[in-house]
Amino acid sequence: MSVSYYDLLDVEETATVEEIRAAWKSAVADLDPTDRRFRAYNDAAAVLLDEGKRAAYDAELASARVEDEPVEDEPVEDESQEDDPVEVDEPVVLEKTAPVTTEPAPTATVDPAPAPAPREAAAWPLLVAAAAAVVSLVLMIVVLTWPGSLGGDSPKSTADDASTAEKDGRAAEAAAERAIPAVLGYDYRTIDQDISDAASFLTEGFAAERAEFFADKPDGEQTLRDQIVAAKAVVTAVAPATGLTRVSPAGDKATVVVFIDQESQKGDAASQVLREWATLTMLNEGGNWLIDDICIQADCD
């Protein structure tokens, strides 16, 4: 059986949603969105973080295990081993013959093989070399970890950088989570205001692209904005989980993976729910993390 989503994220099948979310965030950390493992981890989390999809997946796993169980064959009785009546032959009379005497064969004398030479003499140079290598390694580690060695950053500087990167990452994740409802949601009754409000979460360039998107005419007659109004479309979006993949050394750019639940409804028709993941490119402009690009699931190759 192939590796399960649980194995991929290294969690138990009884893991809670919080444990799965934490495992996913750890798995995608520092992965490039073009990495094949990046998509695999996201696909696994998309199933295991969704209650309905997880239940169906667990049922598939259980069914596969039943099919893989070996079937024991029932023992077959061997009828050929049944006791058959044995016929007794007539007794055989043995005549006495003169005893045959045999002389013992001469014993061959084998000289014992010379004892192997002791190996300590050949082994000690290896032991000395190994010991020297260990000492050299220890000395090298001490030198490399000594503050300021080889011109590198001191431990305090490294710790400060890590703390700053972690702080920037949390800020980028929080900004992405706040932006999703406005950027990926809209209401036909307030569409113009929604487009304007979403721009506050976007860089100037990406806000202009989004405005052009709504002004585009997909069918050649109506703009997308007009189609939304005509269909009385309402779309809401939330981000139940976010994960940081990387922050630039300068702290001005971050890549955030977001799981999105989008519910859409047109007029009186039944609402539909779409669950997918997206990769957001975030830029830090004046202390505010803004979305500069979004790629949705299949478009993130």
PyMOL commands that set and color helices and strands:
alter all, ss='L'
color gray80, all
select helices_A, chain A and resi 5-9+17-28+36-48+51-68+79-81+120-145+149-151+155-183+188-201+204-215+224-231+297-299
alter helices_A, ss='H'
color red, helices_A
select strands_A, chain A and resi 186-187+233-247+253-266+272-285+288-296
alter strands_A, ss='S'
color yellow, strands_A
deselect
rebuild
show_as cartoon
